[in-house]
Amino acid sequence: KLSISELLFEVPIDYSNTGFGSLQLFARSVSKYEHSARLPTDQEIKKSSQKPWLVYLQGGPGFGCSPPQNLTLTNTILDKGYQILYLDQRGTGLSSPISAQSLTLRGNVQKQFEYLKCFRADNIVRDCEAIRKIITTDYPEELKKWSILGQSFGGFCVFTYLSLYPEGLCEAFTTGGIPPIGQSPDQVYKSTYAKVIERNKAYYQKFPEDVETVHSLSQHINSKANITLPSGIALTVQLFLTLGRAFGFHGGLDSVHELILRMKTDLAQFKFITRPTLGALENALSFENNVLYALLHEAIYCEKISSNWAAERVGKNFRESALFFAGEMIYPFLFEVSPELRDLFPVAEKIALFESWPQLYDQSQLSQNKVPLYAATFIDD
């Protein structure tokens, strides 16, 4: 059994300008539920409540944490003697979540832009450090430092934490989250496209029948020109081919094939794509509920440089005879086909062209890092 507390914190939007306002952070603390047959002493209560902390940072950017009971790693970590803090990073989950509608409350495009600039790894880490100091106030000195586990983008945040506040950490873990430090967005996407091509070849080798199927589905989508997903997103060939985003995940090739098979079967039986299949496609393709991912996906790679829609530009240099799927990339057209994203394109354009992004990593500090760091990487990520 789990003992879960729901916590709220108020932090500055911009730590360098506290007059800019504040935002609310949400987190869940989790520990083992311990029931004793006798009434515990005050000392026993204090000891059981002051276990070492591990803070978990979700992948993204733009995604909050699932409830602790739904995560298999919860019990694994608790069994190691930790208590866990599942933090919804700023702008995600229940932490002042960002949507097209909530952004309008900030004012015009320039004000929205100034706000969104504060949602990268540097401020996420500052949030973590502020929370650490609060929840360990009464802890003995040896327990004031905490451990951190970052999944994917959360791992990028771990390296930012090691750069800015190594004194707050006793150990660090990353899973699929080692950032390309010192690499420009263009360099990142050149490498990413090469990997995506490799995964496409693996896909078509596993499902050779899908070479023809993907072509025929693309022709069908193109000929209809009015197919929409349940939320109103226009299903275009370009959007359809972003299904390859799943290729980096465990079972990703099979999940894409399942969608291709469903579309093919629908057309064979009904001559149209059914609502359940369109709903499944939307779940795989949409950022409607996670607009921060679309807005800041390329900005997470930027230090003193603009991304300038790097995935779009670099991708034009890759041409294949087969219809290849794209990977984890954000393109300008995504803002055209989505009702939720459409009004956000002006601010997305500002983000893409902005050149003065602050440093996220201190290479000098990292080169002399003393905090134990354990990293697991995924071969097909």
Backbone hydrogen bonds, N-H to C=O, Kabsch-Sander energy under -0.5 kcal/mol:
donor,donor_aa,acceptor,acceptor_aa,energy
3,S,31,S,-3.2
4,I,2,L,-0.6
5,S,29,S,-2.3
7,L,5,S,-0.6
7,L,27,A,-3.3
9,F,25,L,-2.2
11,V,9,F,-0.5
11,V,23,L,-2.3
13,I,21,G,-2.3
17,N,14,D,-1.6
20,F,17,N,-2.2
21,G,18,T,-1.1
23,L,11,V,-2.6
25,L,9,F,-3.1
26,F,88,D,-0.5
27,A,7,L,-2.1
28,R,86,Y,-2.2
29,S,5,S,-2.4
30,V,84,I,-2.7
31,S,3,S,-1.9
33,Y,1,K,-2.3
34,E,32,K,-0.7
35,H,33,Y,-0.5
36,S,34,E,-0.5
45,I,41,T,-2.4
46,K,42,D,-2.4
47,K,43,Q,-2.4
48,S,44,E,-2.4
49,S,45,I,-1.6
50,Q,46,K,-0.9
50,Q,47,K,-0.5
54,L,83,Q,-2.0
55,V,147,S,-2.7
56,Y,85,L,-2.7
57,L,149,L,-2.7
58,Q,56,Y,-0.5
58,Q,87,L,-0.5
70,N,67,P,-2.2
71,L,68,P,-1.7
72,T,70,N,-0.5
74,T,71,L,-1.4
76,T,72,T,-0.9
77,I,73,L,-2.6
78,L,74,T,-2.5
79,D,75,N,-2.5
80,K,76,T,-0.5
80,K,77,I,-1.1
81,G,78,L,-2.0
82,Y,77,I,-1.3
83,Q,52,P,-2.3
84,I,30,V,-2.6
85,L,54,L,-2.5
86,Y,28,R,-2.9
86,Y,84,I,-0.5
87,L,56,Y,-1.3
87,L,85,L,-0.9
88,D,26,F,-2.3
88,D,86,Y,-0.5
89,Q,87,L,-0.8
91,G,95,S,-2.8
92,T,89,Q,-2.3
95,S,92,T,-3.0
96,S,94,L,-1.2
98,I,91,G,-2.3
103,L,99,S,-2.2
104,T,100,A,-1.0
105,L,101,Q,-0.5
105,L,102,S,-0.9
106,R,103,L,-1.9
107,G,104,T,-1.2
112,Q,108,N,-2.3
113,F,109,V,-2.5
114,E,110,Q,-2.3
115,Y,111,K,-1.7
116,L,112,Q,-2.7
117,K,113,F,-1.8
118,C,115,Y,-1.7
119,F,116,L,-1.7
123,N,120,R,-0.5
124,I,120,R,-1.8
125,V,121,A,-2.5
126,R,122,D,-1.6
127,D,123,N,-2.2
128,C,124,I,-2.1
129,E,125,V,-2.5
130,A,126,R,-2.1
131,I,127,D,-2.5
132,R,128,C,-2.8
133,K,129,E,-1.8
134,I,130,A,-1.3
135,I,131,I,-2.7
136,T,132,R,-1.4
137,T,134,I,-1.2
139,Y,136,T,-1.6
143,L,140,P,-2.2
144,K,141,E,-1.2
146,W,168,G,-2.1
147,S,53,W,-2.7
148,I,171,E,-1.3
149,L,55,V,-2.5
150,G,173,F,-2.5
151,Q,57,L,-2.4
152,S,150,G,-0.5
152,S,175,T,-2.9
154,G,151,Q,-2.8
155,G,152,S,-1.6
156,F,152,S,-1.1
157,C,153,F,-1.9
158,V,154,G,-1.4
159,F,155,G,-1.7
160,T,156,F,-1.7
161,Y,157,C,-2.6
162,L,158,V,-2.5
163,S,159,F,-1.2
164,L,160,T,-2.5
165,Y,161,Y,-2.7
168,G,165,Y,-2.0
169,L,166,P,-1.6
170,C,146,W,-2.0
171,E,146,W,-0.7
172,A,372,P,-2.4
173,F,148,I,-2.6
174,T,374,Y,-2.4
175,T,150,G,-2.3
176,G,376,A,-3.7
181,I,179,P,-1.9
183,Q,180,P,-2.0
188,V,184,S,-2.3
189,Y,185,P,-2.5
190,K,186,D,-2.0
191,S,187,Q,-1.8
192,T,188,V,-2.2
193,Y,189,Y,-2.8
194,A,190,K,-1.6
195,K,191,S,-1.9
196,V,192,T,-2.6
197,I,193,Y,-2.6
198,E,194,A,-1.7
199,R,195,K,-2.2
200,N,196,V,-2.4
201,K,197,I,-2.3
202,A,198,E,-1.8
203,Y,199,R,-2.1
204,Y,200,N,-2.7
205,Q,201,K,-1.7
206,K,202,A,-1.9
207,F,203,Y,-2.7
210,D,207,F,-2.1
211,V,208,P,-1.5
213,T,209,E,-1.5
214,V,210,D,-2.9
215,H,211,V,-1.3
216,S,212,E,-2.6
217,L,213,T,-2.8
218,S,214,V,-2.1
219,Q,215,H,-2.2
220,H,216,S,-2.2
221,I,217,L,-2.7
222,N,218,S,-2.4
223,S,219,Q,-2.1
224,K,220,H,-1.8
225,A,221,I,-2.0
229,L,233,I,-3.1
232,G,229,L,-2.9
234,A,337,V,-2.2
235,L,227,I,-2.9
236,T,234,A,-1.1
240,F,236,T,-2.7
241,L,237,V,-2.1
242,T,239,L,-1.8
243,L,240,F,-1.4
244,G,241,L,-0.7
245,R,242,T,-1.7
246,A,243,L,-2.0
247,F,244,G,-2.1
248,G,245,R,-0.7
249,F,246,A,-2.0
252,G,249,F,-2.2
255,S,251,G,-2.1
256,V,252,G,-2.1
257,H,253,L,-2.2
258,E,254,D,-2.3
259,L,255,S,-1.4
260,I,256,V,-2.4
261,L,257,H,-3.1
262,R,258,E,-2.1
263,M,259,L,-2.3
264,K,260,I,-2.5
265,T,261,L,-2.7
266,D,262,R,-2.5
267,L,263,M,-2.2
268,A,264,K,-1.9
269,Q,265,T,-2.0
270,F,266,D,-3.5
271,K,266,D,-0.8
271,K,267,L,-0.9
272,F,266,D,-0.6
274,T,272,F,-0.5
278,L,274,T,-2.5
279,G,275,R,-2.7
280,A,276,P,-2.0
281,L,277,T,-2.4
282,E,278,L,-2.3
283,N,279,G,-2.0
284,A,280,A,-1.3
285,L,281,L,-1.9
286,S,282,E,-2.6
290,N,287,F,-1.4
293,Y,290,N,-1.4
294,A,290,N,-0.8
295,L,291,V,-2.4
296,L,292,L,-2.6
297,H,293,Y,-1.1
300,I,296,L,-1.3
301,Y,298,E,-1.7
302,C,299,A,-1.5
304,K,357,W,-2.3
307,S,352,A,-0.5
308,N,352,A,-3.3
313,R,309,W,-2.2
314,V,310,A,-3.1
315,G,311,A,-1.9
316,K,312,E,-0.8
316,K,313,R,-0.7
317,N,314,V,-1.7
318,F,315,G,-1.6
319,R,317,N,-0.6
324,F,322,A,-1.1
326,A,241,L,-3.1
329,M,327,G,-2.1
334,L,331,Y,-1.4
335,F,332,P,-1.6
336,E,333,F,-1.1
337,V,333,F,-1.7
338,S,334,L,-0.8
342,R,338,S,-2.1
343,D,339,P,-0.6
344,L,341,L,-1.7
345,F,341,L,-0.5
345,F,342,R,-1.3
348,A,344,L,-2.4
349,E,345,F,-2.7
350,K,346,P,-1.6
351,I,347,V,-2.1
352,A,348,A,-2.3
353,L,349,E,-1.7
354,F,350,K,-1.0
354,F,351,I,-0.5
363,Q,361,Y,-0.8
366,L,362,D,-2.8
367,S,363,Q,-2.0
368,Q,364,S,-0.7
368,Q,365,Q,-0.9
369,N,366,L,-1.5
374,Y,172,A,-2.6
376,A,174,T,-2.8
381,D,378,F,-1.3
